[in-house]
Amino acid sequence: MSFIPRSILRTIEKFQQTLDPNAEVKVIEEFRASRLQTISSVRFLLLLIVVPLLINQLSRNFLIAPLIEKFWNSQELNIFLNCSQEEKVLAELKRFEQSVYFEARIGKVTTFSDELVQKKIKKKAIALVAENKIKSINAVTNIFTDILTAITLIILILTGKQQLSILMSFAGDITYSLSDSAKAFLIILFTDIFVGFHSPYGWQIVIESTFQHYGLPENKNLASLFIATVPVIMDTVFKYWIFRYLNRSSPSAVATYRNMNE
């Protein structure tokens, strides 16, 4: 902290740099260093994205999915991974039975008999069983492929600590080099999406999709606990970042953020 404003100090520093006889050489060196930093950061970022995705797809299609499907078909396993899947199938089968009787009552079905109804219900039940069998296999496959993808990502991060530090420095330079209005806009956008008034609906969709992705039973208590704690923690961490770092490096951006937020 200093009694002299930072803007005046930056102006004095720029004036001293222009008077330096080696200023041109330093500018060229800084440009080369910035160029190398950008190339290394983009290359490592693409590596972190492309390699785990390739491992995920290749292992899913050629290794894990065939093994699980073969094991599932050879063993006498349950069709449903949890009770919520079974309840949804039974509810859907019940709605189908009611729709068949409704079509018969309005005369849409010309030849109606109990035997015909039972055949349609049986055919629908077999189709639902086959569909949920595929869902169960996909859920188990997702668990193993995601674990393998996470291991791949961790290995890339541990073996590329230097590239990761360069990437973090590059991301920090881009963030702090934005204009004050752009910083305030991104802060408001981020907070409104993840910790804003409408964020619980988005988090609920994410949690339900995660449960379906891994074949887990729906747990409303766990979802409510997650929504009640995680956004609050994220909001606290974000406010601490604004107070601890952004308020010192760019106080005008914080002022713009507060004015826009009000």
C-alpha positions in Angstrom: 0.0 0.0 0.0 1.2 3.5 -0.8 0.1 7.1 -0.3 0.7 7.8 -4.0 -2.1 6.6 -6.3 -1.1 3.6 -8.5 -2.0 5.4 -11.7 0.7 8.1 -11.0 3.2 5.4 -10.2 2.4 3.6 -13.4 2.8 6.8 -15.4 6.2 7.5 -13.8 7.3 3.9 -14.5 6.3 4.2 -18.2 8.2 7.5 -18.4 11.3 5.8 -17.0 11.0 3.0 -19.4 10.9 5.3 -22.4 14.1 7.0 -21.2 15.9 3.7 -20.9 18.4 3.3 -23.8 17.7 -0.5 -23.7 14.0 0.0 -23.9 13.6 -1.4 -27.4 15.6 -4.6 -26.6 13.5 -5.1 -23.5 10.2 -4.7 -25.4 11.4 -7.3 -28.0 12.4 -9.7 -25.2 9.0 -9.2 -23.4 7.2 -9.8 -26.7 9.1 -13.1 -27.3 8.5 -14.2 -23.7 4.8 -13.4 -24.1 4.6 -15.3 -27.4 6.2 -18.4 -25.9 3.9 -18.2 -22.9 0.9 -18.0 -25.2 2.0 -20.9 -27.4 2.8 -23.1 -24.3 -0.4 -22.3 -22.6 -2.6 -23.0 -25.6 -0.7 -26.2 -26.3 -1.1 -27.5 -22.8 -4.7 -26.5 -22.6 -5.5 -28.4 -25.8 -3.6 -31.3 -24.3 -5.7 -31.3 -21.2 -8.9 -31.2 -23.3 -8.1 -33.5 -26.2 -6.2 -36.4 -24.5 -8.8 -37.1 -21.7 -11.6 -37.0 -24.3 -9.8 -39.4 -26.6 -9.1 -41.8 -23.7 -12.8 -41.5 -22.7 -14.2 -42.4 -26.1 -11.6 -45.0 -27.0 -11.9 -46.8 -23.7 -15.7 -46.6 -23.8 -16.2 -47.9 -27.3 -13.4 -50.5 -27.5 -12.6 -51.7 -24.0 -15.0 -51.0 -21.1 -18.4 -51.1 -22.9 -17.8 -54.4 -24.6 -16.6 -56.0 -21.4 -19.5 -54.8 -19.3 -22.0 -55.7 -22.0 -20.5 -59.2 -22.2 -20.4 -59.7 -18.5 -24.0 -58.3 -18.1 -25.4 -60.6 -20.7 -23.6 -63.7 -19.3 -24.6 -63.1 -15.7 -28.1 -63.2 -14.1 -28.0 -59.5 -13.1 -30.9 -57.2 -12.2 -32.4 -55.1 -15.0 -32.5 -52.0 -12.8 -29.6 -50.4 -10.9 -31.9 -48.8 -8.3 -35.6 -48.6 -7.2 -36.2 -45.2 -8.9 -35.6 -46.7 -12.3 -38.1 -49.5 -11.6 -40.7 -47.1 -10.3 -40.4 -45.0 -13.5 -40.8 -48.1 -15.7 -43.8 -49.3 -13.8 -45.4 -45.8 -14.0 -44.8 -45.7 -17.7 -46.2 -49.2 -18.2 -49.3 -48.2 -16.2 -49.8 -45.1 -18.4 -49.4 -47.2 -21.5 -52.1 -49.6 -20.2 -54.5 -46.8 -19.5 -53.8 -45.3 -23.0 -54.7 -48.7 -24.6 -58.0 -48.8 -22.7 -58.7 -45.2 -23.6 -58.1 -45.8 -27.3 -60.5 -48.8 -27.1 -63.2 -46.7 -25.5 -63.1 -44.0 -28.1 -63.3 -46.5 -30.9 -59.7 -46.1 -32.2 -59.1 -49.8 -31.8 -61.6 -51.9 -33.9 -60.9 -55.3 -32.5 -60.6 -55.1 -28.7 -60.1 -58.0 -26.3 -58.3 -58.6 -23.0 -55.9 -60.9 -24.9 -55.0 -58.2 -27.3 -54.5 -55.7 -24.4 -52.2 -58.2 -22.6 -50.2 -58.7 -25.8 -49.6 -55.0 -26.2 -48.7 -54.6 -22.5 -46.3 -57.5 -22.7 -44.7 -56.1 -25.9 -44.3 -52.7 -24.2 -42.9 -54.3 -21.1 -40.3 -56.2 -23.1 -39.3 -52.9 -24.9 -39.0 -51.1 -21.6 -36.8 -53.9 -20.1 -34.5 -53.8 -23.1 -34.3 -50.0 -22.9 -33.5 -49.9 -19.2 -31.0 -52.7 -19.6 -29.1 -50.5 -22.0 -29.4 -47.6 -19.6 -28.0 -49.7 -16.8 -25.0 -50.9 -18.9 -24.3 -47.3 -20.0 -24.4 -46.1 -16.4 -21.9 -48.7 -15.2 -19.8 -47.8 -18.3 -19.9 -44.1 -17.5 -18.5 -44.8 -14.0 -15.4 -46.7 -15.2 -14.7 -44.4 -18.2 -15.0 -41.2 -16.1 -12.6 -42.7 -13.5 -10.1 -43.5 -16.2 -10.5 -40.0 -17.7 -10.0 -38.4 -14.3 -6.8 -40.5 -13.7 -5.5 -39.4 -17.2 -6.2 -35.8 -16.3 -4.4 -36.0 -13.0 -1.4 -37.7 -14.6 -1.2 -34.9 -17.2 -1.4 -32.2 -14.5 1.2 -33.9 -12.3 3.7 -34.5 -15.2 3.2 -31.0 -16.5 3.5 -28.8 -13.4 5.7 -26.3 -15.2 3.2 -26.0 -18.1 0.4 -25.7 -15.6 2.0 -22.8 -13.9 2.6 -21.1 -17.2 -1.1 -21.6 -18.1 -2.2 -20.2 -14.7 0.0 -17.2 -15.2 -1.4 -16.7 -18.7 -4.9 -16.9 -17.5 -4.2 -14.4 -14.7 -2.6 -12.0 -17.2 -5.7 -12.2 -19.5 -8.0 -11.7 -16.5 -6.3 -8.7 -15.0 -5.6 -7.1 -18.4 -9.4 -6.8 -19.2 -11.0 -3.4 -18.9 -12.9 -2.5 -15.8 -16.3 -2.8 -17.4 -15.4 -6.2 -18.8 -14.3 -7.4 -15.4 -17.4 -6.2 -13.8 -19.6 -7.8 -16.5 -17.8 -11.2 -16.1 -18.1 -11.0 -12.3 -21.9 -10.3 -12.5 -22.4 -13.0 -15.1 -20.5 -15.6 -13.1 -22.2 -14.8 -9.8 -25.7 -14.7 -11.3 -25.2 -18.1 -13.0 -23.6 -20.0 -10.2 -24.6 -18.2 -7.0 -27.5 -16.0 -8.1 -31.2 -16.0 -7.3 -32.0 -18.5 -10.2 -28.9 -20.7 -9.7 -30.7 -23.4 -7.5 -32.7 -24.4 -10.6 -29.6 -24.9 -12.6 -27.8 -26.8 -9.8 -30.9 -29.1 -9.5 -30.7 -29.9 -13.2 -27.0 -30.6 -12.9 -27.5 -32.9 -9.9 -30.3 -34.8 -11.5 -28.3 -35.3 -14.7 -25.4 -36.6 -12.7 -27.6 -39.1 -10.9 -28.9 -40.3 -14.2 -25.5 -40.4 -15.8 -24.1 -42.8 -13.1 -27.3 -44.7 -12.5 -27.7 -43.5 -8.9 -31.1 -43.3 -7.2 -32.6 -39.8 -6.9 -31.9 -38.3 -3.4 -33.8 -35.1 -2.8 -32.2 -34.6 0.6 -28.7 -34.8 -0.8 -29.6 -32.5 -3.7 -31.1 -29.9 -1.2 -28.0 -30.1 1.0 -25.7 -29.6 -2.0 -27.7 -26.6 -3.2 -27.8 -25.1 0.3 -24.1 -25.3 0.9 -22.0 -25.3 -2.4 -23.3 -22.0 -3.9 -22.8 -20.3 -0.5 -19.2 -21.5 -0.3 -18.6 -20.4 -3.9 -20.1 -17.0 -3.1 -17.9 -16.6 0.0 -14.7 -17.6 -1.9 -15.5 -15.3 -4.8 -16.2 -12.3 -2.4 -12.9 -13.1 -0.7 -11.1 -13.1 -4.1 -12.6 -9.7 -4.8 -11.6 -8.3 -1.4 -8.2 -9.8 -1.3 -6.8 -9.6 -4.8 -9.0 -7.7 -7.2 -9.6 -4.8 -4.8 -5.8 -4.2 -4.8 -5.0 -4.8 -8.4 -8.0 -3.1 -9.9 -10.1 -1.0 -7.4 -11.9 0.8 -10.3 -13.2 -2.6 -11.5 -14.6 -3.3 -8.0 -16.2 0.1 -7.9 -17.8 -0.5 -11.4 -19.0 -3.9 -10.2 -20.7 -2.5 -7.1 -22.3 0.3 -9.2 -23.6 -2.2 -11.8 -24.8 -4.6 -9.1 -26.7 -1.9 -7.3 
